[in-house]
């Protein structure tokens, strides 16, 4: 992803330096690219854990995101640019008002420790004090029982189709509105410690996602823009790896909302004939 970012920056600046920006252009047949950051929020979810010696569900579990505190040395350093929660997208205008794009929404999902939940199921031969049969009992989720995070991250790799409309122009500035729908798959690295079992700690295709987005941007010289986005969606992950044992898995489904700020570039715009 870092290589894609540097490549798009180079192409954009070269093409900008060679183009008369006052020339009338058309978006159809051109590309765009953006990079930015998000804050995310998640609905509560039921998480079902299965393994050799256990089969239980935690109900109505709360989670939060984990955006990195702003530090230019992290946010703008190519070596660390992927640490914060970010949004990356490359798209193509197949029509003057419509685009198709591929993107990565790098969110982070952190289950809250010491929260009260409800548990049903059974645990046996775990070597902990949590063995037993549970039937919708109140249960405090402590770190010695479970740490559950998609922090490297909750990676939603997706394709979107968007409509773009210009709503206001002032000299070389334009105000644009876009909205669209998308779908893709989840490729998280789930950092989970369950009853002291060693965590899996590898990327894994865990499920699918659906989303809808609305965006407002200010475009400068038909080339650069800053954009705010609001995205809502649904994530369903029936195959989450939790430990080094392949039989140990979890599944969950929840909704999410993102608020994003991104910086974009329009590439290889064409002159109108």
Protein Blocks (a to p, Z undefined) as FASTA:
>chain_A
ZZmmmmmmmmmmmmmmmpcfkbccdfehpacdddddddddddddddddddfkbccddehi
acddddddddfklmmgmklmmmpccdddddddfbfkbccddddddddddddehiacdded
ddehklpakbccdehiacdddfkloccddfbbccdddddddddddfbdehjaccdddddd
ddddddddddddeehiacfkiacdfbdcddddddddddehhlaccdddddddddddfbdc
fbfblklccddddddddddddddddehiacdZZ
